[in-house]
Every structure is written in C-alpha cells, then in structure tokens.
C-alpha cells in the first residue's frame, strides 16, 4: 500500500493560477459540482472513476479533490493501485478552497 501524497488548497491555488498545466479531478457528485466548482476541474464522480481511468496517462500529474478530502483520498489510493505514479490528494477539498476565499464557478 502506497502513502497518499497531499497538497493544501493554498499550494494548489498557487500551482493552478500560476499557469501550471495540471489535471484537477473533482470526485464529488454532479449536484455538489453544480453548487460550486474550481474552474477547469474535471468532474469524475468517485463511483465513475473505474470506468474513466483510461482517460489519463499513468505518469501524468493529477490532483484530486472532493468536498473535504475523504473521497479524494480514496480516489488517489485507487489510482495508485492502478499504476498512477503522480497523483495527489487536495487536503480539505472544496470546503477549504471556499474557506480561503479562492474563486469558484457557480
């Protein structure tokens, strides 16, 4: 079992808004995503992750977030178990993102 790498929302915001080309996957449900999302994130509800796993190269840098960090940690573990080598959990998820006052799409 691999450890789950994590990044704070502050670190993600700096990467995301400084022009870094990263893949940000949102594993929340569509109704949660519709309420608030991070611009450019890709909605892939946790339950649909297995059917969409072939959409990304296994060596691509991927960040995963959810509402608070639990589902995204499970998604990171799943991706690691399937050979992904650069996948990172966003600690605190959308709750922390919104709490910091970072921009969202509604």
C-alpha atoms as a printed R data frame, in Angstrom:
    type eleno elety resid chain resno       x      y       z
1   ATOM     1    CA   UNK     A     1   0.000  0.000   0.000
2   ATOM     2    CA   UNK     A     2   1.379  3.382  -1.024
3   ATOM     3    CA   UNK     A     3   1.169  6.507   1.073
4   ATOM     4    CA   UNK     A     4  -1.227  9.168  -0.120
5   ATOM     5    CA   UNK     A     5   0.582 12.358  -1.154
6   ATOM     6    CA   UNK     A     6  -1.278 15.534  -0.236
7   ATOM     7    CA   UNK     A     7  -1.262 19.189  -1.129
8   ATOM     8    CA   UNK     A     8  -3.003 22.080   0.613
9   ATOM     9    CA   UNK     A     9  -5.531 24.253  -1.175
10  ATOM    10    CA   UNK     A    10  -3.075 27.146  -0.876
11  ATOM    11    CA   UNK     A    11  -0.398 25.126  -2.690
12  ATOM    12    CA   UNK     A    12  -2.906 24.015  -5.321
13  ATOM    13    CA   UNK     A    13  -4.104 27.586  -5.843
14  ATOM    14    CA   UNK     A    14  -0.533 28.737  -6.423
15  ATOM    15    CA   UNK     A    15   0.093 25.960  -8.961
16  ATOM    16    CA   UNK     A    16  -3.271 26.310 -10.655
17  ATOM    17    CA   UNK     A    17  -3.192 30.064 -11.038
18  ATOM    18    CA   UNK     A    18   0.479 30.420 -11.995
19  ATOM    19    CA   UNK     A    19  -0.051 28.789 -15.368
20  ATOM    20    CA   UNK     A    20   0.977 25.261 -14.444
21  ATOM    21    CA   UNK     A    21  -0.641 22.727 -16.750
22  ATOM    22    CA   UNK     A    22  -2.125 20.295 -14.259
23  ATOM    23    CA   UNK     A    23  -5.041 17.909 -14.268
24  ATOM    24    CA   UNK     A    24  -7.535 18.580 -11.462
25  ATOM    25    CA   UNK     A    25 -10.182 15.905 -10.957
26  ATOM    26    CA   UNK     A    26 -13.279 16.625  -8.855
27  ATOM    27    CA   UNK     A    27 -14.716 13.355  -7.483
28  ATOM    28    CA   UNK     A    28 -17.840 14.918  -5.977
29  ATOM    29    CA   UNK     A    29 -21.350 14.266  -7.264
30  ATOM    30    CA   UNK     A    30 -22.890 16.400 -10.045
31  ATOM    31    CA   UNK     A    31 -25.198 18.268  -7.649
32  ATOM    32    CA   UNK     A    32 -22.227 19.260  -5.469
33  ATOM    33    CA   UNK     A    33 -20.230 20.327  -8.529
34  ATOM    34    CA   UNK     A    34 -23.158 22.455  -9.751
35  ATOM    35    CA   UNK     A    35 -23.190 24.414  -6.474
36  ATOM    36    CA   UNK     A    36 -19.514 25.403  -6.698
37  ATOM    37    CA   UNK     A    37 -16.515 24.162  -8.633
38  ATOM    38    CA   UNK     A    38 -12.954 25.118  -9.433
39  ATOM    39    CA   UNK     A    39 -12.717 26.497 -12.955
40  ATOM    40    CA   UNK     A    40 -11.113 23.952 -15.267
41  ATOM    41    CA   UNK     A    41 -11.572 20.981 -12.961
42  ATOM    42    CA   UNK     A    42 -12.868 17.741 -14.469
43  ATOM    43    CA   UNK     A    43 -15.945 16.216 -12.836
44  ATOM    44    CA   UNK     A    44 -15.480 12.481 -12.364
45  ATOM    45    CA   UNK     A    45 -17.732 11.264  -9.535
46  ATOM    46    CA   UNK     A    46 -15.921  8.683  -7.409
47  ATOM    47    CA   UNK     A    47 -18.332  5.947  -8.488
48  ATOM    48    CA   UNK     A    48 -17.486  6.528 -12.167
49  ATOM    49    CA   UNK     A    49 -13.695  6.654 -11.720
50  ATOM    50    CA   UNK     A    50 -13.154  2.973 -12.653
51  ATOM    51    CA   UNK     A    51 -14.916  3.421 -16.000
52  ATOM    52    CA   UNK     A    52 -12.928  6.574 -16.833
53  ATOM    53    CA   UNK     A    53  -9.474  5.545 -15.617
54  ATOM    54    CA   UNK     A    54  -8.112  5.203 -19.163
55  ATOM    55    CA   UNK     A    55  -8.624  8.930 -19.854
56  ATOM    56    CA   UNK     A    56  -5.270  9.907 -18.325
57  ATOM    57    CA   UNK     A    57  -1.704  8.696 -18.811
58  ATOM    58    CA   UNK     A    58  -0.412  6.875 -15.745
59  ATOM    59    CA   UNK     A    59   2.565  9.246 -15.455
60  ATOM    60    CA   UNK     A    60   0.520 12.482 -15.725
61  ATOM    61    CA   UNK     A    61   0.493 14.786 -12.717
62  ATOM    62    CA   UNK     A    62  -3.036 14.598 -11.317
63  ATOM    63    CA   UNK     A    63  -4.592 16.370  -8.337
64  ATOM    64    CA   UNK     A    64  -7.861 15.063  -6.888
65  ATOM    65    CA   UNK     A    65 -10.350 16.931  -4.720
66  ATOM    66    CA   UNK     A    66 -13.799 16.414  -3.227
67  ATOM    67    CA   UNK     A    67 -15.801 18.247  -0.560
68  ATOM    68    CA   UNK     A    68 -13.475 17.690   2.407
69  ATOM    69    CA   UNK     A    69 -10.771 15.204   1.390
70  ATOM    70    CA   UNK     A    70 -12.155 11.745   2.172
71  ATOM    71    CA   UNK     A    71 -13.425 10.698  -1.244
72  ATOM    72    CA   UNK     A    72 -10.435 12.218  -2.976
73  ATOM    73    CA   UNK     A    73  -8.077 10.230  -0.721
74  ATOM    74    CA   UNK     A    74  -9.924  7.049  -1.754
75  ATOM    75    CA   UNK     A    75  -9.658  8.104  -5.412
76  ATOM    76    CA   UNK     A    76  -5.915  8.734  -5.068
77  ATOM    77    CA   UNK     A    77  -5.470  5.299  -3.493
78  ATOM    78    CA   UNK     A    78  -7.488  3.711  -6.310
79  ATOM    79    CA   UNK     A    79  -5.412  5.454  -8.977
80  ATOM    80    CA   UNK     A    80  -2.170  4.460  -7.244
81  ATOM    81    CA   UNK     A    81  -3.379  0.853  -7.054
82  ATOM    82    CA   UNK     A    82  -3.880  1.008 -10.823
83  ATOM    83    CA   UNK     A    83  -0.398  2.253 -11.657
84  ATOM    84    CA   UNK     A    84  -0.687  6.028 -11.483
85  ATOM    85    CA   UNK     A    85   2.576  7.468 -10.183
86  ATOM    86    CA   UNK     A    86   1.947 11.225  -9.794
87  ATOM    87    CA   UNK     A    87  -1.425 11.577  -8.129
88  ATOM    88    CA   UNK     A    88  -2.042 13.885  -5.151
89  ATOM    89    CA   UNK     A    89  -4.937 14.447  -2.744
90  ATOM    90    CA   UNK     A    90  -6.116 18.015  -2.081
91  ATOM    91    CA   UNK     A    91  -6.421 18.269   1.699
92  ATOM    92    CA   UNK     A    92  -9.670 19.869   2.838
93  ATOM    93    CA   UNK     A    93 -11.225 19.866  -0.641
94  ATOM    94    CA   UNK     A    94 -13.814 22.421  -1.692
95  ATOM    95    CA   UNK     A    95 -14.621 23.279   1.916
96  ATOM    96    CA   UNK     A    96 -11.042 24.508   2.443
97  ATOM    97    CA   UNK     A    97 -10.918 26.143  -1.022
98  ATOM    98    CA   UNK     A    98 -14.053 28.178  -0.286
99  ATOM    99    CA   UNK     A    99 -12.916 28.951   3.272
100 ATOM   100    CA   UNK     A   100  -9.751 30.526   1.834
101 ATOM   101    CA   UNK     A   101 -11.877 32.704  -0.435
102 ATOM   102    CA   UNK     A   102 -10.475 31.261  -3.665
103 ATOM   103    CA   UNK     A   103 -12.661 31.736  -6.764
104 ATOM   104    CA   UNK     A   104 -15.333 29.214  -7.677
105 ATOM   105    CA   UNK     A   105 -17.691 28.727 -10.580
106 ATOM   106    CA   UNK     A   106 -21.357 28.580  -9.574
